[in-house]
Amino acid sequence: MSNQPTNTFTRVLPKNDLFHGHPLRAILLGLCGAVLTCGLLFHLYLLMDLLHHRGQLPAHEALELSDMLGEETPVAGLANAQPLENGGLLPTVYWALKRPSFWAGPLKAIAQWSPMRTNSAALMVIVFNLLILAILRALVFSRVRAAGQQTGIEIVSRLRRNLHRQALRLGPSDLANNETTYIVGIFGQPLETLREEISSWVESVARYPAHLIFVVLYAMSFHVLGTIEWLLPLGACWFLLHRERLRAVETKRIAAERSAKELNLLVESFHKTRLVRGFGMESFEHDGFQRNLDRHGENISRIKQNERLSIWLARLIVFVVLAIVVYFISVKVLLEPHDLSEAAAFVMIVIFTTMYFPLVFLRQAWDYRKHGSQVLDQVYQYLDRVPEVSQAIGAKFLEPLSQSIQFDNVHYGVGANHSLLNALSLKIKSGEVTAFIGLNDAEVRALTYMLPRFIEPNEGKVLIDGQDIAWVTLESLRAEAIYVGGQDLCFTGTVTENICCGTKYKTQAVMDAAKLAHAHHFILKLPQGYETMLGEHGETLDAGQVFRLGLTRAILRKPALLIIEEPSVTLDDDTKSLIDDAYTRLIPKRTVLFLPSRLSTVRKANRIVILRNGRVAETGSYQELVKTSALYRHWEYLRFNDFRNES
């Protein structure tokens, strides 16, 4: 496998970022949690040793302990030395001093505290400390989890902001909405899953490596050589489990492929019914179908059996290895009691047993990383795309259209083998009402998308009043060339916000534009009028109302060039009448280009431009084309004839 997933994940969460902000907080808290875990294990050792010795020492050992502590102490009793019966942790201190132990010094210091010299007081202190340490450890790891979650939230939020900015750059050139569909598919659940995986990965990396290192060091504090010896079978266990997991995954994959082929054989039977019935092959087909069905069932059973076998084999490996470790630790206690106490042996068994789960979680963290990288590959594939349109350095301000629009030998294609416009040339006079039609809507949309520079010609030029629009500022161009889309939606916000789109306009200007587009009347009927919330969490408008709102948005800006793509849905007669009247009001003193979906709009145009195979096929008025153009009559039949869909 390539290193791409790792590199992609590193791109969103570089190593340097692990030592800043929430990841750093998670790592530091993970270290604190590891220290608290060792504290718990140490107190567990004290508790087990206290329960084992019960605070008792023979008289001569009690006297020896007094000498070790270097103090006059009642440990040994009076001159006729008595056995120690209620010494708390003093027996633990004695054996720690007798054996070469890292804990001899700390335990000797603990023994100076009088409550640790009686059984009941020592037990109370140890249990209380265990409770406090357990609570602190739980709180620390909850904060590690919170830091990991916050890291995931911040990273995914940053990705979503970048995707939104990139969508604004790439979106206008997306003629078929393929890019929008692609990014919408990633933006939702895949990024939510990525957030959870990043959170879990950060938590695992911050928590478990420190845990493993600290508990191994803690085990070494009791017996260095023994710890190293016992880690070897545990390492072998982990290696065998990893190999078994890979084998099980590969076996399941092969079996699943075989099962899919057998299932396809079953499905093929449904495509042969005419042949089977025509040649009287029912019995033969039934027998063949049953054989394939039985084989498919056997394969499914084999898959499940292999899964169960793999699970039990993994468990057996774990149990056998742990049994070996427990055996050798027990042998060490029985044969060499001066090297390892019973309590230390018990704690070491606990350590080696619980090391399995951090290793499992770390392996899962690697799986999170790999799966998250697959989502990130898709995200960065989109983010790394270069916008088709950008503003040229030194671009000039565009004056309002006053003479003509000219397409000069324009070529445009999507991909290597999908040409939409091919050496297209066309001139449109200012003040003219032009309808663009064609058998391929993508060609028409591509041509009109070039005017506000949503897309760029691959070759050729688009000129307004003789000036190449590639060398004018996007702001001045899009202020004078407004595109009203027939499929545009309302965004979440008030009616006024939907009309003004972030620009401040006087209320009266907004209302005048709405009246001109025949939107004012239905807006006033909304619950809060112009302050009514629209969008997903507000009121919903029908297609005709949304379109008139779009016309209002365009009229408010008073553009010299207005491009109108009509809704493809069927509108009621009242809405059609209102839209036609709005056209009559807004057409004078400006150039209007229609992408019509209604025949009345086609008839309204001064000139109709028919595109075919990426070129201008024919132009003329409606009256001319309906008489002389077979291509136009064919287009009209396909769009408006009542019998066009009958077979």
N, C-alpha and C positions, 0 to 999 in steps of 0.2 A: 504494500500500500504506500502511496505517496505521502509526503509530509504536508500536503496542502491543508488537511483539516487542522493540524497543529498550528500552521502558520496563520490560517484564517482566525482561529480562536485567539492567537497571540495578538492579532491586529486589533481585535475589539477589547482585549484585556492584556496589554503588554506587561512584561515582568516588572518594569519600573512602577506600574500602577498598583502592583500588589503591596507596595510600601508607601502608599498614600491613602488618605481618606478612609473609607469604610473597609476595604480589604486589609489595610494595615491594622485597623482596630480589631478586625476579626482574628488576625494572626496573633496580636498581643494578648487578646482574650483567650485564644486557644492555648497559648503558653501558660497563662494563669490557670486555665482549666487543667492542663497537664500537671502543674505543680499541686493543685488541689487533689487531683487523682492520686498522686504519690502520697499526699498527706493522708488521704483515706486509707490507702494500702498500709501505711506505717501504723496508723491507729488500729487497723484490722490485725496487724501483726502483734501489737501490744495486747489487744483484747484476747487473741487466741493464746498467746503465751501466758497471760494472767489466768485464763481458764484452765490451761494445762498445768501450771505450777501451783495454782491456788494460793499464791503468796507464801509457799512453804520452802524451807531450806533446812537441811540437817545442821546440827550445831557446829560442826567443824567448818562447813561452807559459810555459815553465817559469820563465824569469827574471821574467816578468810576475807569475806566481803567487807567487814569492818576495816581490815587492814588496807584493802584495795581503795576504799573510800577515803582513807587517811583521816579518820575522825573518831572521836569518842562517841559511840552511838549505842543505843540500846538494842541494836540488831542482834547482837550475840547473847544478849541476856547478861546475867551476872557472871561472876568468876567461874561458877560451875555451869558452863555454857549450856543453854537450853536451845532446842530447835526453834527455828523461826516458823510461826504458824499463821501470822496475819501480816505478811510483809508487803502486800501490794505488788509493785513492779520491781522490788528489790531482787527477787530471783532472776528476772529478766536482765537486770543490770549485771548481776553476777556472771551469768553465762555469756553475756556480751563482752565482759571484760576478760573472761577466760578464753574465749575464742578470738582469733584475729578478725575483728569486725569493724566496718566503717561506722557503725552506730554506737560503738563503745563510748566515745566522747559525749555525743548528745544524750545518751541514756544515763550516763554518769551525772550530767547536769540536771536531768529530769529528776533523778533520785534525791537531789538536794531539797526538792519541794516536798514538804511533809505530807500533803494529801495523797501523794503517790506511794506512800509507805504503808497504807492500809488497804485491804481488799475492797471494801465498800466504797471508800472515797476514790480510789483509783478507777474502779469500774464506772462510777458515776461520771468522773471527768472524761474518761475515754468515750463512753457512750454519748455524752453531751457534745464532745468535740466531733465525733462521727456525724452526729445530726447536723451540726453547724456547717461542717465541711461539705456534706452532701447537699445542703440547701444552697450554699455558696456556689458549688460546682454546677448545680442545675441552673442557677441564675446566670452564671458566666456563660454557659453553653447556650442559654436562651438568647443572650446578647450576641454571641457568635452567629447564631442563626439569623437574628435581626440584622446584623451587619451584612451577612451574605445576601439576605433578601433586599436590603437597600442597595447593595451593589448591582444586583440584577435589575432592580427598578431603574436605577440611573442609567445603566448601559442600554437597556431596551428603550427607555425614553429618548436617549440620545440618538439611537438608531431610527426611531420613529420620526424625530425631528428632521434628521438627515433625509429620510425617505420622503417626507412631506416636501422639503425644499427641492429635492430632486424631481419629485412628481410635478411640481410647479414649473420646473425647467423643461422636463421632457414631455409632460402631458399634452400641451397644445399640438405637438407633432404626431400624436397617436391617433391616426385616422380611423383605425378599426377598433380602438379601445383595447387592443391586445396588451399594451403595457399597463394600462389601468387594471385590467383583470389580473395580470401577473402580480402586481404589487399588492392589490387588495387581498389576493390569496395568501400572501406572506404576512401582511400587516396584522392580521387578527390572531388566530389560535397558534400558528407557528411561532410568532414572537412571544406569545404568552408562555408557550412551552419552553422557549429559549430562556426567558426570564427565570423560570423555575430551575432550569438546568444550570444556569450561571450561579444562581443562589446556592444550589446544592453543591456545586463544584467549589465555590469559595469557602463554604462551610466545611467541606471535607478536607480541603487543602490546609485550612487554618487550624483544624482540630486534630486530625488523626496522625499526621506525621509527628507532631510534637508529642502526642500521647504515646506513640510507639517508642520513640526515642527515650522519653522520660521513664517509662515503665521498665524498659530494658536496662537502663542505667540503675534504676532502683533494684531490679533483680540482681544486677552485678554487685551492688553494695552488700549483698548477702554472700554471693559466691560467684566470683568472676569466671573461673574456668568452667564451672558447672553450667552457668548461664549460656556461655558460648557453645558448649557441647549440646545443650538441650535445644538451642535455637536451630541447629543443623537439621534435625528431623522435622521441625516446624517449617523450615524453608523448603525442604523436600516435599512436605505435605502441600504447601502452597503451589509449588511447581506442578505436582501431580494434579491438583484440582484445576489449575489453569489449563493444563493439557487436556484434561477430561472435558472441561467446558468447551474448548475449541473443537474437540472431537464431536461432542454432542451437537454443537451448532452446525457443523459441517454435515453430520449425518441427517439432521433434521432438514437442512436445506436440500440435500439430494433426494430425500424421501418426499419432500413437498413438491419438488419438480416432477418426480415420477407420478405422484398423486394428481398433479395438475394435468399431465398428459393423459392419464387414464380418464380423468373427468372430461377432457376434450373429446375423447372417444365416445363417451356417453352422450355428450351434447350433439355430436355428429349425427346420431340416430334421428334427431328431430328434423334434420334437413333431408332425410331420405324417404319420407313417408310416401311420396308419389311413386318413387321407384319400387318400394317394398310392396305397396298395394297393387301396383300395375303388374308386377310379375309374381304375385302370390307368394311373397317371401316372408310372411308374417312369422311363421314358426322359426325359420332360420334367424330372423332378426331378433326375435324374443330371446332365443338361446344365446346369441352373441352379446346382446345387451346385458343378460343376466351374468354371463361370464365376466364382462368388464365391470359390472356393478360389484360382484363378489371380490374381484381383484382390488377394486378401489377400497372396499371396506377392510380387506385384509391389510392393505397398505396403511390405512389410517390407524388400525389397531397396532401395527408394527411401530408406527411413529410414537404412539402413546406408550407402548411398552418400552421403547428405547429411552423415552423421557423418564419413565419411572426407574429404569435400570440406572440411568445416569445419576439421578438424584440419590438413589441408595448407594451407588458406588462412591459418590462424593462423601456421603455421610460415613460410610465405612472407612474411607481414608482418614477422615477427621478423627473418628473414634479410635482407630488403631494407633495413629500417631500420638494422640493425647494419652492413650493408655501406656504407650512406650515411655513418654515423658514422665507420667505419674510414677511408673514403675522405677525408673532410674532415680528420680528424686527420692522416692521412698527407700530405695537401696542405699542412697547416700546417707539418709537419716539413720537407717538401721546399722550400717556397717561403720560409718564414720560420724557418730553423733557429736563429736567435738567440732566438726566442720559446719554442720547445718542443724539448726534446731527444728523441732516439729512445727512450731508456729511459722518460721521462715519458709519451711517446705510447703506448708499450706498456702501461704501468700504467693509463693512462686507458681504453684499450680494454678491459682486463680489468675495470675498475670498471663501465663501462657495460654490458658483457656480463653480468656477474653481478648487476646490479641487477634483472634480470627476475625472478629466483627469489624474492627478498624480496617483490616486488609480488604474485607469484602466491600466496605464503603468506599475505599480508595479505588478499587477496581470499578465500582459503579461511577465514581467521579470521572474516570477515563472514558467510560461509555457516554456520560453526559457531554464530555468535551467533544467526542467524535460526532455525536448526533447534533449537538449545537453547531458544530462547524458546518454541517450540511445545510442548515438553515442560513448560517452566515454566508456561505458560498453564494446562495441565491440573493441575499441582501446586497452583498458587495458587487455581485455581477450587475445589479441594477444601479447601485451608487457609482460604479466606475464608468458608466456610459457617459459619453460626451454629448452634451445638449446639441441638437442640430442647429439651433439658432443662438447666436450671441451678438452682442453689440460691438460693432467695429470701433477700433481706436480712432479718435478724431471724428466720430460721426456727427453729422450736421442736423440741425433742427428742420423738420419738414413743415412747410407751409400748407394750409388747407388746399385740397384738390380744387383746381379751377379750370384745367384744360382737358387732360385725358389720362387714362390708365392704359398701359401697354405691356403685353407679354411678348417678349422677344426671344423666339427660338428656345422655349422652356422645355427642359427635360426633368422628369422626377420619377424615381422608383423607390420601392421599399424592398430592400434586399437585393441580391445579385440578379435574380431572374424574374422580378415582379415590377415591370415598368407600367406606370400609370399615365404619365404625360410624355409625349414623344415629339420633340421639335414643334411645340405648339406656339403659334403666334396669333395675337389678337389685340385689337385696339378698341377701347370703349371711351366714348366722349363723356365729358363731365355733364351732369344733369340728366343723363340717360337712365331709363329703367330697363334693366336687362335681366332676363331669366336664363339660368344655366340648367340644362337638362342633359341626360345621357342614360344609356342602358346600364352603365356602371356608376353607381353613386359615389364610389371612392374616387373616380376621376374628377367628378364635379367638386367634391369636397376638397380634394387636393389643390385644385386650381384656385378656389376662393380662400383656402387657408394661407396661400402665399401672400395675400394682400396685407393682413396684419402681421405677417411673418411668424405664423405659427410653425411653418415649415419653410425650407429654403430650396430653390431649384438646384438640382445636381449640375445642370448647365443652363446657360441663358440668363436673362435678366427680367426683372419686373420693375417697371418705371412708372412713377406718378409725376405728371407734368414734366416728363423728360429726365427726372432724377432717379437714379438707381436706389431703390429703398433699402438695399443692403448696406448703404452708407449713410443712413439717417438714424437718429436715435429711436429706440423702441418706444420710448415714452411719447414722443411727438407723433410717431406713426400710429400707435394704437389709440391715441386720443382722437385721431381723424378717421380711422378705419375701424368701426365697431362691428363686431360679429355677434348676431343674435342667434343662438343655437336653438333648434327645435326640440332638442332632448335635454336642454339645460334644466337643472334642479335648483330648488331653493336651499340655501344653507341655513343652519340653525341661527336664528337672530330675528329681530323685528322686521316688519315690512319695510320700514324706513332704512334699516341697515342693509336689507337685501337690495334696495334700489340704489342707495348711495355707495355701497361697497367700500366703506372706509374713508370716503372723501366727504368733507362737510359741505352741505348745500342748505340753502334756506328752505324752510318748511314750505313756503309758498311755491318755490321752484319745483320741489318734489311733487306737490299736489297738481301743479299745472302740467307737468309731464305725464302724470298718471291720468289726468283728464284727457289729454291728447291721445293716449293709448287705450282709452276706455277701461282703465283699471281702477279709477277713483271710486266708482260706484260699488264694486264688490269689496273693495278694501274697507269702506265705511261700514259694511255689513258684518265685518269680522268683529269678534268680541271686544277688542281694544283698538279697533281701527288701525291706524298706521303704526301703533305700538304693539300690535299683536305679534306674538312669537310664531315663527314659521319653522319648518324643518322637522327633524325626527321627534323633538320634544315640544312641538307646538302644533299649530293648525296645519292641515294638509290642503293644498290647492289642487284643482283639476288641471289638466294639460293646457286648456285654453287660458285659464287664469295665470298659470306660470308663464305662458308665452307672452301674454299682455304685460306681465311684470317685467319680462325681459325687454320688451319694446320700451317700457317706461325708463328702464335703466339706461338704454341706449339714447333715447330722446333727450334725457336730462343732460347728457354730455354734448349735445348739438354737433354731431360729427358731420363732416362733409361727405363721407362715404359710409353707407350703411349696407351691411351684408346680412340678409335675413334668410335663415334656414327654417322653413315652416315645420310644425310638428307632423310626425308621420301618422299619429293617431287620428281617428275620425272625430271631428268636432260637431257640436250641435249647431243648428241653423242660426240661433241667436248669436252664438259666439262668432260664427263665420261672418255675420253681418257687422258685428262690432269691429272685428279685425279689418275687414275691407274698408270700413269708414276710417279706421286709424291709418291705414295705408294712404288713403286719399289725403289725409291731413299732413302726414310726415313726408310724402314724396316730393312736394314742391321744393325747389332750391337746394336739392342735394342729389347725389348720385346713389342709386339704389340697385343692388344686385340681389336677385331672388334665387333661392334653391327651393322651388315650389313643390308643394304636395297637393295643391288644389288647382283645378283647371281654371277657375276664375282668376287666380294669380298669374297663370301663364298668359291669359288673354290681356291682362292689365299691362304687360311689359311692352315697351317700345320695340324691343328686339329680343329674339330668342336665339340662344347659342346652343347648338347641339354638339356634344362631344362624343367621339367614337374612336376606340383604339388609341386614346391619348392625344387626339388632334381635334381641331375644330372641323366637324364634318359639314355642317350647314349653319347658316344664320338667316334671319328674316323675321318679319312680323308673324303673328299668329295667323292672320288671314292668308299670307303668302304660303307659309309652310303647310298649313292644313290642305292646301290645294296641290302643291307641287312636291312635297317631301314625303316619300314613302317611309323614310326613317322616323320622321316626326309622328306620322299616323300610327306606326308600329309602337312607338313609345307611349302615345296616348292610349292606345288599345290596352297595352299591358298595365297601365296605371288606372284607367278610369272606366273601361268597358265592363258592364255588369256580368258578362258571360265569360270573362277572361279565365276564371278558375274552374270552369266546367270541363270535365273530361269527356 
